[in-house]
């Protein structure tokens, strides 16, 4: 799940390429920014979507990110747009409360580009990528247990479970056992160490991907609570969007896309009772789909930005119906083992 949240600018000769927003034109088509509108970019990153929205119409944007370094890098953009851009540190699961804190009770559009940003992947010290050796961290906001904490303290059975469910790694038990053996000698502290351990356990990949890809994905999703964050973020968007307001969500793998698909499918239909729950009254749809099928990147975009290859965009328009409660489990958010406090746990072996 590699998001491309960034500015649509090309890199200079001899320097790194600038981060390219994924499916930018399609996201703008979905949001349809208008003069006087208020839009929320729940995953600000390097500001690629935000800049495009502000350039498309004389509107305002609230940019939210849980990574303070992303917001610090966006200060010049906020200055350039002279009061039209407000940057707020926080989680997009709380975007409705954040907007209300900015004096906004209803918004005209919400954009979510789910997952880790290109900037985070490219910074070895953040510990998201096995492509560069760095501290095994993976925290988007710096709070809570790191990936190193998880791999060094979680029971092997629980570790295997989360790698299987969040990484869809078929050899999750072998990976957990290999981690368990390695950490008895010394703590696993770098991305390079973990990638090497996983590669030996998994063996060569048939699809050409690095054999550590799925394990790293699972750990990152777990450390940041990304799937529950997504479910709550969709509900928050439903609460803040006005009638006719637009929602655009870009996801990067099946676990995320499944949650978005189920949410929008449920919300675009009338909720009815059943013979098991006949007392449940019918509730009108809260969204009207604007994309019947997920929008994928073109061959041209994928060639220019390989990170767009797995991107999927789904969009919808808010109706006037009241927002509903959500059931994360029904949307596909799995129940996962709780992180054991380092004070009360010791590394264990998978059984």
C-alpha positions as CSV (number, residue, x, y, z in Angstrom):
1,X,0.0,0.0,0.0
2,X,2.2,2.8,-1.2
3,X,0.4,6.1,-1.4
4,X,1.7,8.9,-3.7
5,X,0.6,11.9,-1.7
6,X,2.8,14.7,-2.9
7,X,3.3,17.7,-5.2
8,X,2.9,17.2,-8.9
9,X,6.3,18.4,-9.8
10,X,9.2,16.8,-11.5
11,X,12.6,16.3,-9.8
12,X,15.5,18.4,-10.8
13,X,18.5,16.9,-12.5
14,X,20.7,15.1,-10.0
15,X,18.1,15.4,-7.3
16,X,15.3,13.1,-6.1
17,X,12.0,13.1,-8.0
18,X,9.2,15.0,-6.4
19,X,6.3,12.9,-5.1
20,X,3.4,12.5,-7.5
21,X,-0.2,12.4,-6.3
22,X,-1.9,9.2,-7.5
23,X,-5.1,9.4,-9.7
24,X,-5.0,13.2,-9.3
25,X,-7.3,14.1,-12.2
26,X,-9.8,11.4,-11.2
27,X,-9.8,12.6,-7.6
28,X,-10.5,16.2,-8.8
29,X,-13.3,14.9,-11.1
30,X,-14.9,13.1,-8.2
31,X,-14.6,16.1,-5.8
32,X,-15.6,18.7,-8.4
33,X,-14.2,21.7,-6.4
34,X,-16.3,24.9,-6.6
35,X,-15.8,28.5,-5.6
36,X,-16.7,29.1,-2.0
37,X,-16.5,25.4,-1.1
38,X,-14.8,23.9,1.9
39,X,-12.8,20.7,1.4
40,X,-11.0,18.4,3.7
41,X,-7.8,16.6,2.7
42,X,-7.6,14.0,5.5
43,X,-4.2,12.7,4.4
44,X,-2.3,15.9,3.5
45,X,1.1,14.3,3.0
46,X,3.1,16.6,0.7
47,X,0.0,18.5,-0.3
48,X,-0.5,17.3,-3.8
49,X,-4.3,16.9,-3.6
50,X,-4.6,20.0,-1.5
51,X,-2.7,22.2,-4.0
52,X,-4.8,20.8,-6.9
53,X,-8.1,21.5,-5.1
54,X,-7.0,25.1,-4.2
55,X,-5.9,25.7,-7.8
56,X,-9.2,24.3,-9.2
57,X,-11.5,26.7,-7.4
58,X,-11.5,29.7,-5.1
59,X,-12.2,27.5,-2.1
60,X,-10.8,26.6,1.3
61,X,-9.0,23.4,2.4
62,X,-8.4,21.9,5.8
63,X,-5.3,19.7,5.5
64,X,-5.0,17.0,8.2
65,X,-2.0,14.7,8.9
66,X,-0.9,12.7,11.9
67,X,2.7,13.3,10.9
68,X,4.0,16.6,12.2
69,X,6.9,16.6,9.7
70,X,4.4,16.7,6.8
71,X,2.6,19.7,8.3
72,X,5.9,21.5,8.9
73,X,6.8,21.0,5.2
74,X,3.4,22.4,4.2
75,X,3.8,25.8,6.0
76,X,5.1,27.5,2.8
77,X,2.0,26.2,1.0
78,X,-0.3,27.6,3.7
79,X,1.5,31.0,3.4
80,X,1.2,31.0,-0.4
81,X,-2.6,30.5,-0.4
82,X,-3.2,33.3,2.1
83,X,-5.8,32.1,4.5
84,X,-7.3,29.5,2.2
85,X,-5.4,26.5,3.7
86,X,-5.5,25.5,7.4
87,X,-3.1,22.7,8.5
88,X,-4.0,20.6,11.5
89,X,-2.2,17.7,13.2
90,X,-4.5,14.8,13.8
91,X,-6.1,11.6,12.6
92,X,-8.5,11.6,9.7
93,X,-10.8,9.4,11.8
94,X,-11.5,12.6,13.7
95,X,-11.8,14.8,10.7
96,X,-15.4,16.0,11.5
97,X,-14.3,17.1,15.0
98,X,-11.2,18.8,13.5
99,X,-13.3,20.6,11.0
100,X,-15.6,21.8,13.7
101,X,-12.6,23.1,15.6
102,X,-11.9,25.2,12.5
103,X,-15.4,26.6,12.6
104,X,-16.7,24.3,9.9
105,X,-19.9,22.3,10.6
106,X,-20.4,21.0,7.0
107,X,-17.9,20.4,4.1
108,X,-18.3,20.2,0.4
109,X,-15.8,17.4,-0.1
110,X,-13.4,15.0,1.6
111,X,-10.4,13.3,0.0
112,X,-8.6,10.4,1.6
113,X,-5.4,8.8,0.2
114,X,-5.1,5.9,2.5
115,X,-1.8,4.5,3.8
116,X,1.9,5.5,4.1
117,X,3.1,8.5,2.0
118,X,5.9,8.5,-0.4
119,X,7.9,10.9,1.8
120,X,7.7,8.4,4.7
121,X,8.7,5.5,2.5
122,X,11.7,7.5,1.2
123,X,13.0,8.4,4.6
124,X,15.1,5.5,6.0
125,X,14.9,6.9,9.5
126,X,11.1,6.4,9.6
127,X,11.6,2.6,9.2
128,X,8.8,2.0,6.7
129,X,10.8,0.5,3.9
130,X,13.0,-2.5,3.6
131,X,14.7,-0.8,0.6
132,X,16.8,1.3,2.9
133,X,18.2,0.2,6.2
134,X,17.0,2.2,9.2
135,X,15.4,2.0,12.6
136,X,12.4,-0.4,12.7
137,X,9.8,2.2,13.6
138,X,6.9,2.6,11.1
139,X,4.9,5.0,13.3
140,X,3.2,7.7,11.3
141,X,2.8,10.1,14.2
142,X,5.5,8.9,16.5
143,X,3.2,7.8,19.3
144,X,2.6,4.3,20.7
145,X,4.6,1.1,20.2
146,X,7.0,0.9,17.2
147,X,7.3,-2.1,14.8
148,X,10.5,-3.0,16.8
149,X,8.4,-3.2,20.0
150,X,5.9,-5.5,18.3
151,X,8.4,-7.9,16.7
152,X,10.4,-8.2,19.9
153,X,7.7,-8.6,22.5
154,X,4.6,-10.1,20.9
155,X,3.8,-13.8,21.3
156,X,4.7,-15.7,18.2
157,X,1.2,-17.1,17.7
158,X,-0.2,-13.5,17.8
159,X,2.6,-12.3,15.6
160,X,1.8,-15.0,13.0
161,X,-1.9,-14.1,13.2
162,X,-1.4,-10.4,12.4
163,X,1.1,-11.1,9.6
164,X,-1.4,-13.5,8.0
165,X,-4.4,-11.3,8.4
166,X,-2.9,-7.9,7.6
167,X,-0.2,-9.0,5.2
168,X,-1.9,-12.0,3.7
169,X,1.4,-13.8,4.1
170,X,0.8,-17.6,3.6
171,X,4.1,-18.4,5.4
172,X,3.2,-16.2,8.4
173,X,3.9,-19.0,11.0
174,X,7.4,-19.6,9.5
175,X,8.0,-15.9,9.6
176,X,7.0,-15.6,13.2
177,X,9.1,-18.6,14.2
178,X,12.1,-17.1,12.4
179,X,11.6,-13.8,14.3
180,X,11.2,-15.7,17.5
181,X,14.6,-17.5,17.0
182,X,16.4,-14.3,16.0
183,X,15.2,-12.2,18.9
184,X,16.4,-14.8,21.5
185,X,19.9,-13.8,20.6
186,X,19.4,-10.0,20.4
187,X,16.6,-7.5,19.7
188,X,15.6,-6.9,16.1
189,X,16.1,-3.2,15.7
190,X,16.5,-2.3,12.0
191,X,14.5,-2.8,8.8
192,X,17.5,-4.5,7.2
193,X,17.7,-7.1,10.0
194,X,14.0,-7.9,9.8
195,X,13.9,-8.0,6.0
196,X,16.8,-10.5,6.0
197,X,15.0,-12.7,8.6
198,X,11.8,-12.7,6.7
199,X,13.5,-13.4,3.3
200,X,15.2,-16.5,4.7
201,X,11.8,-17.7,6.1
202,X,9.7,-17.0,3.0
203,X,12.2,-17.8,0.3
204,X,12.2,-16.2,-3.2
205,X,9.0,-14.6,-4.3
206,X,7.3,-15.8,-7.5
207,X,5.7,-12.5,-8.3
208,X,9.0,-10.6,-8.2
209,X,8.2,-8.7,-5.0
210,X,10.6,-8.5,-2.1
211,X,9.7,-11.5,0.2
212,X,9.5,-9.1,3.1
213,X,6.7,-7.0,1.5
214,X,3.7,-8.6,3.2
215,X,5.3,-8.7,6.6
216,X,6.3,-5.1,6.5
217,X,2.8,-4.2,5.3
218,X,1.2,-6.1,8.2
219,X,3.4,-4.5,10.8
220,X,2.8,-1.0,9.5
221,X,-1.0,-1.4,9.4
222,X,-0.9,-2.9,12.9
223,X,1.3,-0.2,14.4
224,X,-0.8,2.6,13.0
225,X,-4.2,0.9,13.4
226,X,-4.8,1.7,9.7
227,X,-7.9,-0.4,9.0
228,X,-9.9,0.8,12.0
229,X,-8.7,4.3,11.3
230,X,-10.1,4.0,7.7
231,X,-13.5,2.7,8.9
232,X,-13.8,5.5,11.4
233,X,-12.6,8.0,8.8
234,X,-15.4,7.0,6.4
235,X,-18.0,7.5,9.2
236,X,-16.5,10.9,10.0
237,X,-16.7,11.9,6.4
238,X,-20.3,10.9,6.3
239,X,-21.0,13.1,9.3
240,X,-19.3,16.2,8.0
241,X,-20.4,16.2,4.4
242,X,-23.3,18.3,3.4
243,X,-26.0,17.2,1.0
244,X,-24.3,17.0,-2.4
245,X,-20.8,16.9,-0.8
246,X,-18.4,14.5,-2.4
247,X,-16.2,11.8,-1.0
248,X,-13.1,10.5,-2.8
249,X,-11.1,7.6,-1.4
250,X,-7.9,6.2,-2.9
251,X,-6.7,2.9,-1.4
252,X,-3.8,0.6,-2.3
253,X,-4.6,-3.0,-1.4
254,X,-7.5,-5.3,-1.1
255,X,-7.9,-5.0,2.7
256,X,-8.5,-1.2,2.4
257,X,-10.5,-1.3,-0.8
258,X,-12.8,-4.0,0.7
259,X,-13.6,-1.7,3.6
260,X,-14.3,1.3,1.3
261,X,-16.4,-0.9,-1.0
262,X,-18.5,-2.4,1.8
263,X,-19.1,1.0,3.4
264,X,-20.2,2.7,0.2
265,X,-22.3,-0.3,-0.9
266,X,-24.1,-0.4,2.5
267,X,-24.5,3.4,2.6
268,X,-25.9,3.6,-1.0
269,X,-28.7,1.2,-0.2
270,X,-31.8,1.4,2.0
271,X,-31.1,-0.2,5.4
272,X,-34.0,-2.6,6.1
273,X,-34.9,-5.0,8.9
274,X,-34.9,-8.7,8.4
275,X,-36.9,-11.7,9.7
276,X,-34.3,-11.9,12.4
277,X,-34.5,-8.2,13.3
278,X,-38.0,-7.1,12.1
279,X,-38.1,-4.1,14.5
280,X,-35.3,-2.4,12.6
281,X,-36.9,0.5,10.6
282,X,-35.8,1.3,7.1
283,X,-33.1,4.0,6.8
284,X,-32.6,5.9,3.5
285,X,-29.2,5.8,1.7
286,X,-26.6,8.3,3.0
287,X,-24.6,8.2,-0.2
288,X,-25.1,8.0,-4.0
289,X,-22.2,6.3,-5.8
290,X,-20.4,8.3,-8.4
291,X,-18.1,5.5,-9.3
292,X,-19.8,2.1,-9.9
293,X,-16.5,0.4,-10.2
294,X,-13.1,1.4,-8.8
295,X,-11.0,3.7,-10.9
296,X,-7.5,2.5,-11.7
297,X,-4.5,4.3,-13.0
298,X,-3.9,4.4,-16.7
299,X,-0.9,2.8,-18.3
300,X,0.6,6.2,-18.8
301,X,0.3,7.1,-15.2
302,X,1.6,3.8,-14.0
303,X,4.6,4.2,-16.3
304,X,5.3,7.7,-14.9
305,X,4.6,6.7,-11.3
306,X,4.9,2.9,-10.5
307,X,3.3,3.5,-7.0
308,X,0.0,4.1,-8.8
309,X,-0.1,0.5,-10.1
310,X,-2.3,-0.8,-7.2
311,X,-4.3,2.4,-6.6
312,X,-8.1,2.2,-6.6
313,X,-10.4,5.2,-6.3
314,X,-14.0,5.1,-5.2
315,X,-16.3,8.1,-5.0
316,X,-19.8,9.0,-3.7
317,X,-22.1,11.9,-3.2
318,X,-23.8,12.6,0.1
319,X,-27.5,12.6,0.4
320,X,-29.6,14.4,2.9
321,X,-30.2,11.3,5.0
322,X,-28.9,11.3,8.6
323,X,-25.5,9.6,9.2
324,X,-25.6,6.1,10.5
325,X,-23.5,4.2,13.1
326,X,-20.9,1.9,11.8
327,X,-19.9,-1.6,12.6
328,X,-16.1,-2.0,11.8
329,X,-16.2,-5.8,11.9
330,X,-19.0,-5.8,9.3
331,X,-16.9,-3.6,7.0
332,X,-14.0,-6.1,7.2
333,X,-11.9,-4.7,10.0
334,X,-10.3,-7.8,11.6
335,X,-10.1,-8.4,15.3
336,X,-6.4,-8.4,16.1
337,X,-4.2,-9.3,19.2
338,X,-3.6,-6.4,21.6
339,X,-0.1,-5.2,21.8
340,X,1.4,-6.6,25.1
341,X,3.0,-4.0,27.4
342,X,6.8,-4.5,27.4
343,X,6.6,-4.5,31.2
344,X,4.3,-7.5,31.3
345,X,5.3,-9.6,28.3
346,X,8.2,-11.8,27.2
347,X,8.9,-13.1,23.7
348,X,7.1,-16.3,23.1
349,X,7.3,-19.1,20.6
350,X,4.6,-20.1,18.1
351,X,2.9,-23.3,18.8
